Amino acid sequence: MALGAGGLIGVLTAKFDCACFPRDCYYDEEEDACFIGAPLKNASKNPYGQALPGQGFKCVPYENSKTVERGASAKTCRYESCTATDYATSVGQDLANHGLFGQIGRTDDGKGLMNCLSKGSPSNAMMLEAEFPDSTKNTPERRSQLFSSIGLKPKPDAAEQ
């Protein structure tokens, strides 16, 4: 029992330098598009924390029929898992040059955000892979380099005052 209590205290008091926590996927009426919200607590070190959903997810528009009045449209956004098509789509030479497939960044209509990279199919989605096709490690730093090289603009959390 002492070991269990000690483990619990360790978890409760540990400082987490690197961890992923979901953020809100929300609809901005002014922009008529979905966005990733600010951190729930501490600012992230991830320069793309508000630019992209977590790996394997998309933040897309959703119309909830339960809240829609007759003739009205209540727009919201929600997280959805990437589909097989999202992972297999070849969306440009930039990704192909890296041996990657999938959709990343804004959707074609500009309303959603996607983070659906793979080596060609859902079974080798980059969220499951230890290495990129060029045999470099799949690390946050390497993903940031990739995102920059394909023209994605970072959107880091604002520095705390």
C-alpha positions in Angstrom: 0.0 0.0 0.0 2.9 2.4 0.7 4.2 2.0 -2.8 0.8 2.8 -4.2 0.5 5.9 -2.1 4.1 7.0 -3.0 3.4 6.5 -6.7 0.2 8.6 -6.4 2.1 11.4 -4.6 4.8 11.3 -7.3 2.2 11.7 -10.0 0.4 14.5 -8.2 3.5 16.5 -7.5 5.5 15.8 -10.7 6.3 18.6 -13.1 5.3 17.6 -16.7 7.6 19.3 -19.2 6.1 17.6 -22.2 2.6 16.4 -22.4 -0.3 16.8 -24.8 -3.6 18.2 -23.5 -6.6 18.7 -25.8 -7.7 22.3 -26.4 -11.1 23.6 -27.4 -12.1 23.3 -31.0 -14.3 26.3 -31.4 -16.3 28.2 -34.1 -15.5 31.9 -34.7 -18.5 33.7 -36.1 -16.5 36.6 -37.4 -14.1 34.4 -39.3 -16.8 31.7 -40.1 -14.2 29.0 -39.4 -13.0 26.6 -36.8 -10.0 27.4 -34.6 -7.9 25.8 -31.8 -8.3 27.5 -28.4 -5.7 28.7 -25.9 -4.3 26.4 -23.3 -6.5 25.4 -20.4 -3.8 26.2 -17.9 -0.1 26.7 -18.8 1.3 27.9 -22.1 2.6 25.2 -24.3 6.1 25.0 -25.8 4.6 23.8 -29.0 4.8 26.6 -31.6 1.9 25.0 -33.5 -0.3 24.6 -30.4 -3.0 26.8 -31.7 -2.3 26.2 -35.4 -3.2 22.5 -35.6 -5.3 20.0 -33.7 -3.4 17.0 -32.1 -2.1 14.3 -34.4 -4.8 12.2 -35.9 -7.6 14.8 -35.4 -9.4 17.5 -37.3 -11.4 20.4 -36.0 -14.3 20.8 -38.3 -17.7 22.6 -38.6 -20.7 20.7 -37.2 -24.3 21.6 -37.2 -26.1 20.1 -34.2 -29.7 19.3 -35.3 -30.8 19.2 -31.6 -30.1 22.9 -31.2 -31.1 24.1 -34.6 -34.4 25.9 -34.7 -36.5 25.5 -37.9 -34.8 27.4 -40.6 -31.9 28.5 -38.5 -28.4 27.1 -38.4 -26.4 26.8 -35.2 -22.8 26.5 -36.3 -20.2 24.9 -34.0 -17.0 23.0 -34.4 -15.9 19.7 -33.0 -13.0 17.3 -33.1 -13.3 14.3 -35.3 -10.8 11.5 -35.9 -9.1 11.6 -39.3 -10.6 9.2 -41.8 -8.8 6.8 -44.2 -9.4 9.3 -47.0 -7.8 12.1 -44.9 -4.7 10.0 -44.4 -4.4 8.7 -47.9 -5.0 11.9 -49.9 -2.0 13.3 -51.7 -2.3 17.0 -51.3 0.8 18.4 -52.8 4.4 18.0 -53.8 5.7 19.5 -50.5 4.4 16.5 -48.6 5.3 14.0 -51.3 8.9 15.3 -51.2 9.0 14.1 -47.6 7.3 10.7 -48.4 4.1 11.7 -46.7 0.4 11.7 -47.5 -2.6 13.2 -45.8 -4.2 16.5 -45.1 -2.7 19.1 -42.8 -3.6 22.7 -42.1 -6.8 24.4 -43.3 -9.3 22.4 -45.2 -10.0 23.3 -48.9 -13.0 25.5 -47.9 -10.9 27.3 -45.2 -13.4 26.4 -42.4 -11.6 23.5 -40.7 -8.2 22.4 -39.5 -6.6 19.0 -40.0 -3.6 17.1 -38.7 -3.9 13.9 -40.7 -0.3 12.9 -41.8 0.6 9.3 -42.8 3.0 7.3 -44.8 0.0 6.5 -47.0 -2.8 4.9 -44.9 -4.3 5.0 -41.4 -2.3 2.0 -40.3 0.9 4.0 -40.7 -0.4 7.4 -39.5 2.4 9.5 -38.2 0.8 9.6 -34.8 1.7 5.8 -34.7 5.1 6.0 -36.3 8.5 6.3 -34.5 10.2 7.6 -37.6 9.6 9.7 -40.7 10.0 8.1 -44.1 13.6 9.5 -44.2 14.4 7.6 -41.0 14.6 10.7 -38.8 12.9 10.3 -35.4 9.3 11.5 -35.2 9.8 14.1 -32.5 8.1 17.4 -31.8 11.1 19.3 -33.0 11.2 17.3 -36.3 7.5 17.9 -36.8 8.0 21.6 -36.3 10.8 21.6 -38.9 8.5 19.7 -41.3 5.6 22.1 -40.7 7.8 25.0 -41.4 9.2 23.5 -44.5 5.8 22.9 -46.0 4.7 26.5 -45.3 2.5 26.1 -42.2 2.7 29.2 -40.0 3.2 28.6 -36.3 0.6 30.0 -33.8 2.2 29.6 -30.4 0.6 30.5 -27.1 1.2 34.1 -26.0 3.9 34.5 -23.5 2.6 34.9 -20.0 2.9 38.4 -18.6 
